[in-house]
């Protein structure tokens, strides 16, 4: 178990955006507080299994190709993603903003798809694979609002301070009633998002679609336009998921 934990710790460091060109074994040792001999042994095994790779000329370590392979296999099992992607493209063109598809994974949501709009030079840029606590952001709040109460309450109890939980639940009730969530600057100052839930044919929440934008040019008219557009997208996505099932 200890070895698995160490491998995952190393993988997280290698996957971080500030190590995209690779990281030295000495810097890795500092990051994970391991002896060089132990770290060298683990890295050697990771390289052998494709979990890490060593750049020949710099001797720096990077994340291995196996992670991408596994990620693509997992992505391929999400049948609804490929069927609704044209709707995400359409929404991005309509509102000229970045569109995100998120999926709940316990106490966090992970961004599994992103559509950028090339006409918008000032836009949000959240990376694929980014994990965000479920109590933060429009996409996550609409998923919580549309989940079975018992499921959402388990998450709320672990993420929201006890004295704030009742107010948070009341907020989720309002979000569920209106059918969408809006967030302003919760995770990144100066940004806003609008989210709707994606449900399968049985009504189970399988994800959320959100529009991400900068706040400074978000007028009330533009906000209402985007709400109308994302709600229309939600309806079309529901139809496509229903047909695919």
C-alpha angles and dihedrals in degrees: 000000000000091000092051090051091050092049091051091047090053092045091054091051093047090048094053116113094239091061098053091122093045138267132245122246090242092055090046089053090054093047096051100028096235131142113257092240092053092044093049091053093050093045091050090056092045092052090049091054094043093248091118136013134204119224106235100219100038100031088222120143126238136176111282127242095249091078091059091047092052092044093052091048090052090046090051091057091060094086094179094061096069092043095053099037092094088058091053089051091049092050091049090053092047097051098025093226138109115279124207135196114203133186129202115241104177114287092359139050122222125212106236100171137024130185116194124200112228092203092063113075094178107059146132117267115196113170125241109259093031111148120215127184111256094239093061129077138015096275094052095044093052089051090051091047093053098043123098108278095243091054096047093045092057089056094043092051091056100042108030122067110252095243090054099046099091093050090046091052091049089052090052090052090055091048092051091049094052093041099231142059131225125202130187122194097329096136103010122027115239096024133105135191139192120203140189129186125249112216131184125231092279093052095254114146108244099168147318136256117216140180114221120201144153114264102222094078097035102116121181090253091052092047091053090048091054093046090053091048096048093047089052089050090051090056094049091047091051089054093049094048090048092052093046090054 
